[in-house]
Amino acid sequence: MTTSTPGRVLLVARRPGAYQTIGDALAEAPDGAVITIAGGEYAETVELTRLRVTLAAVEGATVVVDGRGADRPVFRTTGGALVLKGIEILAGGASAIQADDTELAVRRCTVSGGRGPAVAIRGTTAFTLSGCVISAAEQGILVDGAPGRIEDTTVEDVMGDGITLGQGADPVVTGCTVTGCGLRGVYVYQYARPVIEDCVISHTGHEGIAVAHHGSPVLERCSITDTRSSGISFASGCGGEISACRVGNTAEPAIAIAEGATPTIAEAKDPGGSGDAALDEMLAELDAMIGLPGVKEEVRALVDELQVNEWRRRAGLPIGAAGHHLIFAGAPGTGKTTVARIYGKLLKALGVLPIGQFREVSRRDLVGQYIGHTAEKTATVFEEAKGGVLFIDEAYTLSRLAGSGGDFGQEAIDTLVPLMEEHRDEVAVIVAGYTGEMVDFLNANPGLASRFGKTIEFENYSPGELLAIFGRMASAGDYELDPGAAPVLTEHFRLVAGEVNFGNARDARRLFEKVRKAQSQRLRLLGRMPAVEELRGLHVADVEAAIAR
């Protein structure tokens, strides 16, 4: 009687009695087989469907699978399971490894060359890449949808992105090195939720880590250096967490967080209890903003004073009473709201405020419909803001000089003044508006001006800074702006800067949306589905058409 042994072992070698090629062995391999491969070069490609198999180099042997003469993946697998161990893979006109809904494990393999991603993993089946080196490819690793792990792996010298994680993928990327990428080191997009920890990312043509299209990664203990764009960027609508990451020698800003993005910068573990790491991360978020050198200097000066006060308190030394209320004066679109949010986080990191939450209100949130109603509404809003920042935008509309309904607005001001004094250690009130109008606001109550410790002026953005803001919007949306558009945009921003209702970054945002619409109209006229490069490209003609509207 004969019995079958599970996990049959087949040998591929250039000698009698062995399979001469990997393909020959696979043709006779049962499910669960282990194919060991002797040292040598094997010029072939492999395609598997619903087969569970292991391909492993003989211990100590150099096995090269050369697919450079083909326009298909070197290893392509659908369903089943594939384990690759200790193999060098040379790709040609396609990926080195393409796995769809496969239990893929790639260990101690070297992958180079190929078009598109060197390793492409799609589906919902878990995978593992461990101890691999991927180089000289158009792209490094692509993961769409799949969970799994990428560990102790190096991606280097690729023309495009190093690691791309999309379609809701949530792998753990740990202990990896990504360097020498023409585009981004790591690109997280389309609702991906990876954990990226203890990774070193450097020498990238764009961002070290870029997050777009509702991505929400957790970034822990990563080092991002020597990038031509920002070290880390979050586009609008994205979330996640940055914890104990080091970002250095990158383009400004080091950490770029677009309006509408909601990542948290968590406190790093600080055995000494000083909170310096958390504070540095908050200041890095401030530095991520384009321009505003005077504002950044003023905020840093406030932080320095508050930090020293905290040190004196711990040392048992006296400190003066310090309120945290501020006036942000300047035109719309100059970053006042964003800086106010960061200020709240800074106060929390310093231990000054317990929560650091941000509550933004305007006249309609404070002013009621009859005498007495306003005081109630204002007191309720103030109570809800305790422990954080109460940001009152266009605060000058509350003063009598602002026009109709001024008496009710005055009631809001008169209610705020004693509350700001009584609870000066529990809340930071920031009022914002045009510089001239804020003077009228402060004159609306004799005690109002004394409640604010400082006025910070927000200057208009320069044409060059607006160009940078526009470029960041394009990058966040995964668009590629034609370099020839830069002088056209700069001249446009120079002209509109003198207009009465100039909106700074708001105008840049409106123009960007018009450019996108102009591109859409141009592409619709092609009469075919555009290529990816065409979908990403914003031409000079698109910019000119948008400006002309």
Number of C-alpha atoms within 10 A of each C-alpha: 2 4 5 6 8 11 16 14 15 20 21 25 19 15 9 7 9 15 19 16 17 22 16 12 21 22 8 11 19 17 17 17 21 22 24 20 30 21 18 15 14 20 16 16 21 16 15 17 13 14 20 22 22 21 22 21 23 19 12 9 14 15 21 21 22 19 26 21 14 16 15 22 27 29 22 20 25 19 18 20 23 24 17 20 22 23 24 23 26 24 29 22 17 23 30 32 24 23 25 20 20 26 22 26 19 23 20 17 21 20 26 24 25 30 19 19 26 32 26 21 26 22 19 17 19 19 25 18 22 21 18 22 21 26 23 21 31 22 30 34 23 21 26 21 23 24 22 21 19 24 21 18 23 23 28 25 22 27 21 22 30 35 23 24 27 24 19 22 25 25 23 19 21 21 19 23 20 27 25 24 32 20 22 32 34 24 22 29 25 19 22 28 25 24 18 23 21 19 22 20 30 27 25 33 20 23 34 35 28 26 30 25 20 22 27 27 26 18 22 20 18 21 19 28 24 21 30 20 25 28 32 28 26 28 28 20 17 26 23 20 15 22 20 22 19 19 22 15 15 23 17 17 20 27 28 26 25 20 15 13 20 17 18 15 21 17 18 19 13 12 7 7 8 12 16 17 20 23 23 17 24 24 20 18 22 26 18 21 21 18 22 19 12 13 19 17 11 15 18 16 12 16 18 12 12 19 20 12 17 17 13 13 12 10 9 9 10 10 12 6 7 12 19 24 23 19 24 26 23 21 21 23 19 22 24 24 20 17 19 24 20 20 26 27 28 27 26 20 24 19 15 22 22 17 19 24 19 21 19 17 16 17 18 13 13 24 26 20 10 10 12 13 15 23 22 16 17 22 16 12 16 21 14 13 22 23 22 25 29 26 26 23 20 19 24 26 23 28 26 19 17 15 11 12 16 16 17 24 27 22 22 25 24 18 18 19 17 14 15 21 17 10 15 18 17 20 30 29 26 23 26 28 23 18 18 11 19 22 14 17 24 20 14 20 14 10 14 18 16 12 19 20 12 16 16 18 20 22 18 21 22 15 20 17 18 24 23 17 22 22 18 21 20 22 19 21 15 17 18 17 19 14 11 11 17 18 14 16 22 17 14 16 22 15 11 15 18 9 9 7 11 16 19 24 20 15 19 21 18 13 18 21 15 18 23 18 15 21 23 14 12 13 15 11 8 9 7 8 10 12 8 8 10 14 15 17 17 22 20 20 16 24 24 16 15 19 16 7 8
